[in-house]
Amino acid sequence: QVQLVEVGGGLVQAGGSLRLSCAASGRTFSNYAMGWFRQAPGKERQFVAAISRNGGTTSYADSVKGRFTISRDSAKNTVYLQMNSLKPEDTAVYSCAASYALHGPVVLTIREDYVYWGQGTQVTVSS
């Protein structure tokens, strides 16, 4: 089992920044590919960003490319999502996810590929 706990959500004005953190425990963090997803009210959960187990490969949804950055710190068993130039349409519950990855550079962008999920943290961007 892998336990994931997100922190860092909140209320921010459009154009502002937030950094989300997701702390992992229970297994060897470096064996797991990690991702961030978000779900707005009445909408499906959607992919935001993903990072490979070795941190060398990342992937982003088109809607956040150039504004969001995913990173990981193996010493702290934590994955981050730095969100800049936030827009009202970024408002959602953000959840991190983890799944065992056999190979180092693999990134997972489909929610069905992930096994473990955090409880989510609310991000609200006001206009």
Backbone as CSV, one residue per row, in Angstrom:
resi,resn,N_x,N_y,N_z,CA_x,CA_y,CA_z,C_x,C_y,C_z
1,GLN,0.831,-1.195,0.000,0.000,0.000,0.000,0.869,1.251,0.000
2,VAL,0.393,2.243,-0.689,1.029,3.553,-0.703,0.004,4.554,-0.204
3,GLN,0.399,5.356,0.760,-0.469,6.409,1.259,0.021,7.743,0.709
4,LEU,-0.921,8.553,0.256,-0.606,9.845,-0.347,-1.397,10.934,0.361
5,VAL,-0.708,11.998,0.735,-1.360,13.110,1.413,-0.967,14.403,0.727
6,GLU,-1.969,15.124,0.211,-1.720,16.394,-0.468,-1.937,17.563,0.481
7,VAL,-1.124,18.576,0.317,-1.298,19.849,1.018,-0.951,20.965,0.058
8,GLY,-1.423,22.167,0.408,-1.022,23.331,-0.359,-2.121,24.016,-1.130
9,GLY,-3.322,23.453,-1.128,-4.404,24.109,-1.828,-4.852,25.369,-1.115
10,GLY,-5.748,26.111,-1.755,-6.265,27.320,-1.134,-6.944,28.207,-2.141
11,LEU,-7.181,29.444,-1.707,-7.822,30.452,-2.540,-6.770,31.448,-3.012
12,VAL,-6.747,31.708,-4.298,-5.774,32.628,-4.871,-6.438,33.428,-5.982
13,GLN,-5.954,34.630,-6.198,-6.487,35.447,-7.288,-5.898,35.009,-8.625
14,ALA,-6.624,35.282,-9.666,-6.135,34.972,-11.011,-4.770,35.639,-11.224
15,GLY,-3.860,34.876,-11.826,-2.507,35.358,-12.024,-1.553,34.974,-10.921
16,GLY,-2.089,34.473,-9.823,-1.269,34.094,-8.688,-0.674,32.710,-8.824
17,SER,-0.002,32.272,-7.758,0.692,30.985,-7.762,0.365,30.193,-6.501
18,LEU,0.453,28.885,-6.638,0.350,27.965,-5.515,1.300,26.803,-5.771
19,ARG,1.762,26.194,-4.687,2.545,24.969,-4.826,1.878,23.870,-4.010
20,LEU,1.514,22.812,-4.696,0.938,21.650,-4.044,2.041,20.633,-3.744
21,SER,1.911,19.985,-2.616,2.834,18.920,-2.236,2.056,17.644,-1.983
22,CYS,2.673,16.526,-2.303,2.060,15.222,-2.069,3.124,14.329,-1.423
23,ALA,2.914,14.018,-0.158,3.846,13.166,0.575,3.411,11.716,0.482
24,ALA,4.347,10.853,0.125,4.065,9.430,-0.038,4.712,8.619,1.071
25,SER,4.043,7.553,1.468,4.598,6.652,2.462,4.112,5.241,2.189
26,GLY,4.831,4.272,2.718,4.389,2.891,2.636,5.184,2.003,1.710
27,ARG,5.794,2.547,0.702,6.604,1.772,-0.253,7.800,2.618,-0.677
28,THR,8.667,2.017,-1.470,9.840,2.724,-1.971,9.405,3.748,-3.006
29,PHE,9.492,5.014,-2.626,8.968,6.101,-3.454,9.579,6.092,-4.845
30,SER,10.844,5.796,-4.947,11.527,5.882,-6.235,11.090,4.797,-7.220
31,ASN,10.290,3.857,-6.793,9.770,2.828,-7.704,8.456,3.239,-8.367
32,TYR,7.950,4.397,-8.014,6.613,4.773,-8.429,6.609,5.991,-9.343
33,ALA,5.879,5.843,-10.458,5.545,7.000,-11.279,4.425,7.762,-10.580
34,MET,4.479,9.082,-10.690,3.536,9.929,-9.967,2.800,10.851,-10.928
35,GLY,1.596,11.239,-10.534,0.827,12.152,-11.374,-0.073,13.042,-10.550
36,TRP,-0.524,14.125,-11.179,-1.521,15.016,-10.608,-2.731,15.037,-11.548
37,PHE,-3.898,14.975,-10.943,-5.153,15.075,-11.662,-6.022,16.111,-10.966
38,ARG,-7.037,16.573,-11.667,-7.968,17.519,-11.049,-9.381,17.228,-11.490
39,GLN,-10.305,17.605,-10.618,-11.719,17.406,-10.911,-12.498,18.640,-10.486
40,ALA,-13.109,19.281,-11.456,-13.978,20.427,-11.192,-15.405,19.931,-10.979
41,PRO,-16.241,20.719,-10.307,-17.618,20.289,-10.052,-18.355,19.939,-11.341
42,GLY,-18.962,18.770,-11.356,-19.735,18.346,-12.511,-18.921,17.854,-13.693
43,LYS,-17.614,17.732,-13.501,-16.758,17.308,-14.606,-15.986,16.041,-14.242
44,GLU,-15.476,15.391,-15.274,-14.652,14.201,-15.072,-13.284,14.598,-14.523
45,ARG,-12.685,13.666,-13.797,-11.313,13.876,-13.353,-10.417,13.891,-14.582
46,GLN,-9.527,14.889,-14.644,-8.686,15.026,-15.816,-7.202,15.076,-15.450
47,PHE,-6.403,14.623,-16.370,-4.958,14.614,-16.203,-4.416,16.042,-16.186
48,VAL,-3.429,16.280,-15.291,-2.771,17.572,-15.225,-1.289,17.434,-15.572
49,ALA,-0.587,16.561,-14.843,0.858,16.422,-15.037,1.303,15.081,-14.495
50,ALA,2.424,14.593,-15.028,2.971,13.322,-14.576,4.489,13.373,-14.624
51,ILE,5.110,12.550,-13.778,6.562,12.486,-13.724,6.967,11.025,-13.562
52,SER,8.054,10.659,-14.223,8.536,9.285,-14.165,9.163,8.972,-12.817
53,ARG,9.392,7.707,-12.559,9.946,7.295,-11.278,11.330,7.860,-11.051
54,ASN,12.086,8.090,-12.124,13.429,8.636,-11.961,13.471,10.157,-12.104
55,GLY,12.301,10.751,-12.328,12.228,12.205,-12.424,12.713,12.779,-13.726
56,GLY,13.157,11.940,-14.642,13.757,12.447,-15.863,12.784,12.766,-16.979
57,THR,11.550,12.308,-16.837,10.537,12.524,-17.872,9.284,13.104,-17.241
58,THR,8.751,14.128,-17.892,7.505,14.731,-17.426,6.535,14.878,-18.596
59,SER,5.279,15.034,-18.244,4.243,15.238,-19.248,3.184,16.160,-18.657
60,TYR,2.583,17.008,-19.514,1.604,17.976,-19.045,0.395,18.000,-19.965
61,ALA,-0.747,18.296,-19.389,-1.917,18.582,-20.197,-1.679,19.895,-20.942
62,ASP,-2.235,20.007,-22.120,-2.045,21.217,-22.925,-2.513,22.461,-22.173
63,SER,-3.550,22.318,-21.380,-4.141,23.464,-20.698,-3.239,24.060,-19.625
64,VAL,-2.236,23.306,-19.170,-1.368,23.809,-18.107,0.083,23.940,-18.553
65,LYS,0.366,23.510,-19.754,1.749,23.522,-20.243,2.292,24.952,-20.240
66,GLY,3.490,25.113,-19.699,4.100,26.432,-19.619,3.742,27.197,-18.356
67,ARG,2.730,26.722,-17.611,2.316,27.394,-16.368,2.576,26.521,-15.135
68,PHE,2.434,25.213,-15.285,2.601,24.283,-14.162,3.901,23.501,-14.347
69,THR,4.513,23.137,-13.210,5.722,22.325,-13.231,5.609,21.228,-12.174
70,ILE,5.806,20.005,-12.600,5.812,18.874,-11.677,7.258,18.498,-11.377
71,SER,7.514,18.149,-10.122,8.856,17.724,-9.729,8.728,16.741,-8.573
72,ARG,9.834,16.090,-8.258,9.814,15.143,-7.142,11.131,15.193,-6.401
73,ASP,11.049,14.925,-5.108,12.216,14.895,-4.231,12.217,13.534,-3.542
74,SER,13.102,12.664,-3.988,13.119,11.302,-3.450,13.570,11.277,-1.997
75,ALA,14.394,12.232,-1.606,14.848,12.272,-0.216,13.691,12.570,0.734
76,LYS,12.680,13.287,0.229,11.530,13.653,1.049,10.289,12.843,0.703
77,ASN,10.413,11.922,-0.247,9.257,11.123,-0.691,8.074,12.012,-1.054
78,THR,8.351,13.058,-1.784,7.338,14.060,-2.075,7.362,14.446,-3.545
79,VAL,6.171,14.636,-4.097,6.031,15.179,-5.439,5.332,16.533,-5.322
80,TYR,5.744,17.458,-6.168,5.234,18.821,-6.109,4.545,19.190,-7.417
81,LEU,3.643,20.154,-7.313,3.054,20.768,-8.493,3.092,22.277,-8.276
82,GLN,4.012,22.933,-8.962,4.098,24.384,-8.915,3.158,24.952,-9.961
83,MET,2.223,25.777,-9.522,1.204,26.323,-10.417,1.341,27.828,-10.466
84,ASN,1.677,28.349,-11.633,1.833,29.785,-11.841,0.776,30.293,-12.820
85,SER,0.594,31.583,-12.841,-0.362,32.224,-13.763,-1.715,31.526,-13.703
86,LEU,-2.194,31.326,-12.516,-3.446,30.582,-12.345,-4.629,31.319,-12.936
87,LYS,-5.573,30.534,-13.440,-6.774,31.053,-14.079,-7.996,30.512,-13.338
88,PRO,-9.123,31.198,-13.421,-10.332,30.676,-12.774,-10.676,29.262,-13.229
89,GLU,-10.386,28.929,-14.460,-10.699,27.581,-14.962,-9.790,26.500,-14.374
90,ASP,-8.786,26.896,-13.604,-7.956,25.921,-12.890,-8.604,25.481,-11.574
91,THR,-9.696,26.113,-11.209,-10.384,25.759,-9.967,-10.858,24.312,-10.005
92,ALA,-10.453,23.543,-8.998,-10.783,22.120,-8.951,-10.206,21.511,-7.677
93,VAL,-10.577,20.272,-7.428,-9.899,19.472,-6.409,-8.740,18.758,-7.101
94,TYR,-7.545,18.967,-6.571,-6.342,18.385,-7.159,-5.919,17.176,-6.331
95,SER,-5.671,16.065,-7.019,-5.279,14.833,-6.349,-3.987,14.306,-6.955
96,CYS,-3.135,13.769,-6.104,-1.962,13.097,-6.635,-2.223,11.600,-6.682
97,ALA,-1.464,10.935,-7.530,-1.648,9.505,-7.745,-0.293,8.844,-7.940
98,ALA,-0.244,7.556,-7.653,0.999,6.803,-7.771,0.728,5.427,-8.344
99,SER,1.702,4.956,-9.091,1.612,3.595,-9.593,3.014,3.059,-9.809
100,TYR,3.197,1.772,-9.486,4.500,1.151,-9.666,4.883,1.189,-11.139
101,ALA,6.122,1.574,-11.404,6.617,1.644,-12.777,7.856,0.770,-12.904
102,LEU,7.820,-0.139,-13.844,8.940,-1.067,-14.024,10.169,-0.359,-14.581
103,HIS,9.931,0.624,-15.450,11.035,1.281,-16.121,11.147,2.742,-15.715
104,GLY,12.362,3.249,-15.667,12.620,4.585,-15.178,11.927,5.710,-15.885
105,PRO,11.942,5.765,-17.227,11.421,6.949,-17.921,9.918,6.942,-18.205
106,VAL,9.196,5.959,-17.726,7.776,5.855,-18.047,6.970,6.921,-17.311
107,VAL,6.096,7.621,-18.047,5.125,8.521,-17.434,3.732,7.979,-17.727
108,LEU,2.857,8.144,-16.787,1.488,7.642,-16.900,0.538,8.826,-16.942
109,THR,-0.254,8.928,-17.993,-1.125,10.081,-18.168,-2.605,9.734,-18.111
110,ILE,-2.913,8.470,-17.930,-4.307,8.027,-17.904,-4.676,7.639,-16.483
111,ARG,-5.798,8.127,-16.007,-6.137,7.904,-14.610,-6.270,6.424,-14.279
112,GLU,-6.708,5.616,-15.248,-6.880,4.182,-15.001,-5.544,3.469,-14.784
113,ASP,-4.453,4.114,-15.141,-3.132,3.523,-14.941,-2.654,3.630,-13.496
114,TYR,-3.335,4.474,-12.720,-2.884,4.717,-11.351,-3.643,3.860,-10.352
115,VAL,-2.910,3.394,-9.366,-3.478,2.492,-8.372,-3.797,3.220,-7.062
116,TYR,-2.924,4.116,-6.680,-3.066,4.787,-5.384,-3.392,6.260,-5.594
117,TRP,-4.289,6.773,-4.732,-4.760,8.148,-4.851,-4.776,8.818,-3.485
118,GLY,-4.475,10.115,-3.491,-4.649,10.902,-2.293,-6.082,11.386,-2.169
119,GLN,-6.352,12.088,-1.077,-7.730,12.527,-0.813,-8.089,13.809,-1.555
120,GLY,-7.086,14.518,-2.030,-7.324,15.728,-2.795,-7.229,16.987,-1.959
121,THR,-6.929,18.092,-2.633,-6.874,19.397,-1.986,-7.534,20.411,-2.923
122,GLN,-8.329,21.289,-2.340,-9.101,22.239,-3.132,-8.245,23.433,-3.551
123,VAL,-8.311,23.753,-4.816,-7.696,24.967,-5.354,-8.806,25.821,-5.953
124,THR,-8.916,27.053,-5.482,-9.926,27.972,-5.989,-9.241,29.234,-6.472
125,VAL,-9.488,29.572,-7.731,-8.887,30.757,-8.335,-10.001,31.760,-8.623
126,SER,-9.905,32.924,-7.995,-10.931,33.948,-8.168,-10.534,34.902,-9.292
127,SER,-11.551,35.416,-9.968,-11.287,36.324,-11.100,-11.201,37.767,-10.651
